[in-house]
Amino acid sequence: LAACIRPQRDLALGEAHALLHLLDRLALEAKWDKLEDMTIESLVNWQKLRGDLSDRTRQAYGRLAKSFADWAFRRGRILKNPFADFKPAAHRERIYHRSDITELEWAHLRGYLAEAPDRRGKSGSLRELLYEFALVTGCRASEIASLTVNDLNLSARPPYCRVRAIISKNAKSSEQFLTSSLAISLEAHVRHKLPGSRLFDLGDITRLAAILRAAIEAARDRWL
């Protein structure tokens, strides 16, 4: 494996080590003890077993195996490239099913959060404010995580939050208007915060959706 990677001088050292690691992992999991063990069947079976990987990642492994086998064939180490005709499956786009939260669902969720225990260091009242902010403004988690106190203009009529172009997904600045009740809650929330500090300390934003789903399910169970 190392002999295949090292001669490629156009690769940076870190990239070469990364490719070597991927090849080594593939050979181990696909049980390629010898070059003769490399077959299309073994590669396809490995891809099926690694269903936890994304289509894009499995495709990358397939291209890497094909490149390695081609290198071995050109140097006479194998009689033919077993992956010469191998074509990775087309990438399937993930489909996300989204639905709006109704006023009734929001009312039940607020009722649950008023009594909810802390979750990942966030009180129920703080999560209620965070969810209301997201619902009113439509900001994404990554955008909310980057907002600072300075981005709020609570004295304006109507009050609004400025989403800077540098943190916006579409790279365009915008002003998201706030309800008067939300503005009052935010004013209390930022009263002791420095102007340049984060509006919300979200931590790992990849967990926000799971935390929200858990709260919605708990609110539903409480209502039922």
C-alpha positions as CSV (number, residue, x, y, z in Angstrom):
1,L,0.0,0.0,0.0
2,A,2.8,2.4,1.0
3,A,4.6,1.7,-2.3
4,C,1.5,2.8,-4.2
5,I,1.1,6.1,-2.3
6,R,4.7,7.3,-1.8
7,P,5.8,7.8,-5.4
8,Q,2.9,10.3,-6.0
9,R,5.0,13.4,-5.2
10,D,2.2,15.7,-6.1
11,L,0.4,14.7,-2.9
12,A,1.1,16.6,0.3
13,L,2.5,14.4,3.1
14,G,-0.7,14.7,5.1
15,E,-2.8,13.7,2.1
16,A,-0.6,10.8,1.3
17,H,-0.9,9.5,4.9
18,A,-4.7,9.9,4.8
19,L,-4.9,7.9,1.6
20,L,-2.7,5.2,3.0
21,H,-4.9,5.0,6.1
22,L,-8.1,4.7,3.9
23,L,-6.5,1.9,1.8
24,D,-5.3,0.1,4.9
25,R,-8.8,0.3,6.4
26,L,-10.5,-0.9,3.2
27,A,-8.0,-3.9,2.9
28,L,-8.6,-4.9,6.5
29,E,-12.4,-4.7,6.5
30,A,-12.8,-6.2,3.0
31,K,-10.4,-9.0,4.1
32,W,-7.8,-8.5,1.3
33,D,-4.9,-10.4,2.8
34,K,-3.3,-10.8,-0.7
35,L,-3.7,-8.8,-3.9
36,E,-5.5,-11.8,-5.4
37,D,-8.3,-11.3,-2.8
38,M,-9.3,-8.1,-4.4
39,T,-12.6,-8.8,-6.3
40,I,-15.6,-6.8,-7.3
41,E,-17.7,-9.1,-5.2
42,S,-15.7,-8.4,-2.1
43,L,-15.8,-4.6,-2.7
44,V,-19.6,-4.6,-3.3
45,N,-20.1,-6.8,-0.2
46,W,-18.0,-4.4,1.9
47,Q,-20.0,-1.4,0.6
48,K,-23.2,-3.2,1.7
49,L,-21.8,-3.9,5.1
50,R,-20.8,-0.3,5.6
51,G,-24.3,1.1,5.2
52,D,-23.4,3.6,7.9
53,L,-21.2,5.5,5.5
54,S,-22.7,8.0,3.1
55,D,-23.0,7.3,-0.6
56,R,-20.3,9.9,-1.3
57,T,-17.8,8.2,1.1
58,R,-18.5,4.7,-0.3
59,Q,-17.9,6.1,-3.8
60,A,-14.6,7.6,-2.6
61,Y,-13.5,4.2,-1.3
62,G,-14.5,2.6,-4.6
63,R,-12.4,5.0,-6.6
64,L,-9.5,4.5,-4.3
65,A,-9.6,0.7,-4.7
66,K,-9.8,1.1,-8.5
67,S,-6.8,3.4,-8.5
68,F,-4.8,1.1,-6.3
69,A,-5.6,-2.0,-8.4
70,D,-4.7,-0.1,-11.6
71,W,-1.3,0.8,-10.0
72,A,-0.7,-2.9,-9.1
73,F,-1.7,-4.0,-12.6
74,R,0.6,-1.5,-14.4
75,R,3.5,-2.8,-12.3
76,G,2.8,-6.4,-13.1
77,R,1.7,-7.3,-9.5
78,I,-1.6,-8.6,-10.7
79,L,-2.8,-10.0,-14.1
80,K,-5.7,-7.5,-14.5
81,N,-7.4,-4.8,-12.6
82,P,-10.5,-6.4,-11.0
83,F,-12.2,-3.1,-10.6
84,A,-11.6,-1.8,-14.2
85,D,-15.3,-2.0,-15.0
86,F,-16.5,-1.0,-11.5
87,K,-18.8,1.9,-11.4
88,P,-19.9,3.3,-8.0
89,A,-23.6,3.7,-7.5
90,A,-25.0,7.1,-8.2
91,H,-25.1,9.5,-5.3
92,R,-28.5,9.7,-3.7
93,E,-29.5,13.1,-2.4
94,R,-30.9,13.1,1.1
95,I,-34.5,14.2,1.3
96,Y,-35.5,16.1,4.4
97,H,-39.2,16.2,5.3
98,R,-40.0,19.4,7.0
99,S,-43.2,20.6,8.5
100,D,-44.3,23.8,10.2
101,I,-45.0,23.8,13.9
102,T,-48.6,24.8,14.6
103,E,-49.7,27.4,17.2
104,L,-51.3,24.6,19.3
105,E,-48.1,22.5,19.2
106,W,-46.0,25.6,20.1
107,A,-48.4,26.3,23.0
108,H,-47.9,22.7,24.3
109,L,-44.2,22.9,23.8
110,R,-44.0,26.2,25.8
111,G,-46.0,24.6,28.6
112,Y,-43.6,21.7,28.8
113,L,-40.5,23.9,28.7
114,A,-41.8,26.0,31.5
115,E,-41.3,23.0,33.8
116,A,-38.7,21.1,31.9
117,P,-35.3,20.1,33.5
118,D,-32.0,21.4,32.1
119,R,-30.8,19.8,29.0
120,R,-27.1,20.0,28.1
121,G,-26.7,23.0,30.4
122,K,-29.7,24.8,29.0
123,S,-32.7,25.6,31.1
124,G,-36.2,25.1,29.8
125,S,-36.8,28.8,29.8
126,L,-33.6,29.4,27.7
127,R,-34.6,26.8,25.2
128,E,-38.1,28.3,25.0
129,L,-36.5,31.7,24.1
130,L,-34.1,30.0,21.6
131,Y,-36.9,28.1,19.9
132,E,-39.1,31.2,19.7
133,F,-36.3,33.2,18.3
134,A,-35.8,30.6,15.6
135,L,-39.5,30.4,14.8
136,V,-39.9,34.1,14.5
137,T,-36.8,34.9,12.5
138,G,-36.4,31.7,10.5
139,C,-32.6,31.8,11.2
140,R,-30.7,28.6,10.8
141,A,-28.8,27.1,13.8
142,S,-25.4,28.1,12.3
143,E,-26.6,31.7,11.9
144,I,-28.0,31.9,15.4
145,A,-24.8,30.5,16.8
146,S,-22.9,33.3,15.2
147,L,-25.2,36.2,16.2
148,T,-23.9,38.7,18.8
149,V,-25.7,41.1,21.1
150,N,-24.7,43.9,18.7
151,D,-26.8,42.3,16.0
152,L,-30.0,43.2,17.9
153,N,-31.8,46.5,17.6
154,L,-34.5,46.2,20.2
155,S,-35.2,50.0,20.3
156,A,-36.2,50.1,16.6
157,R,-39.9,50.0,15.6
158,P,-40.4,47.3,14.8
159,P,-37.4,45.7,16.6
160,Y,-35.2,43.5,14.5
161,C,-32.1,41.3,14.4
162,R,-29.4,41.9,11.8
163,V,-28.0,38.8,10.1
164,R,-24.6,39.7,8.7
165,A,-23.7,38.6,5.2
166,I,-20.6,36.8,6.6
167,I,-22.7,34.4,8.7
168,S,-25.7,34.1,6.3
169,K,-26.1,31.0,4.2
170,N,-26.8,33.1,1.1
171,A,-24.0,35.5,1.9
172,K,-26.4,38.4,2.0
173,S,-27.2,40.6,5.0
174,S,-30.8,40.9,6.1
175,E,-32.9,42.2,8.9
176,Q,-35.3,39.8,10.6
177,F,-38.1,41.5,12.4
178,L,-39.0,40.4,16.0
179,T,-42.4,40.4,17.8
180,S,-42.7,42.8,20.7
181,S,-43.0,40.0,23.2
182,L,-39.8,38.3,21.9
183,A,-38.0,41.7,22.0
184,I,-38.9,42.1,25.6
185,S,-37.6,38.6,26.4
186,L,-34.4,39.2,24.5
187,E,-33.8,42.5,26.3
188,A,-33.9,40.6,29.6
189,H,-31.7,37.9,28.2
190,V,-28.9,40.2,27.1
191,R,-29.1,42.7,30.0
192,H,-25.9,41.4,31.5
193,K,-24.1,40.4,28.3
194,L,-21.3,42.3,26.6
195,P,-22.1,43.9,23.2
196,G,-19.8,41.6,21.3
197,S,-20.7,38.4,23.2
198,R,-22.7,35.6,21.6
199,L,-26.5,36.0,21.7
200,F,-26.9,32.4,22.5
201,D,-24.2,30.0,23.7
202,L,-25.3,27.0,21.6
203,G,-22.3,24.7,22.0
204,D,-22.6,21.7,19.6
205,I,-25.2,23.0,17.0
206,T,-25.4,19.5,15.5
207,R,-27.3,18.4,18.6
208,L,-29.9,21.1,18.5
209,A,-32.4,19.3,16.2
210,A,-32.2,16.2,18.4
211,I,-32.8,18.3,21.5
212,L,-35.8,20.0,19.9
213,R,-37.3,16.7,18.7
214,A,-37.0,15.3,22.2
215,A,-38.7,18.3,23.7
216,I,-41.6,18.1,21.2
217,E,-42.0,14.4,21.9
218,A,-42.0,15.1,25.7
219,A,-44.5,17.9,25.2
220,R,-46.7,15.5,23.2
221,D,-46.6,12.8,25.8
222,R,-47.4,15.4,28.5
223,W,-50.4,16.6,26.5
224,L,-51.7,13.1,25.8
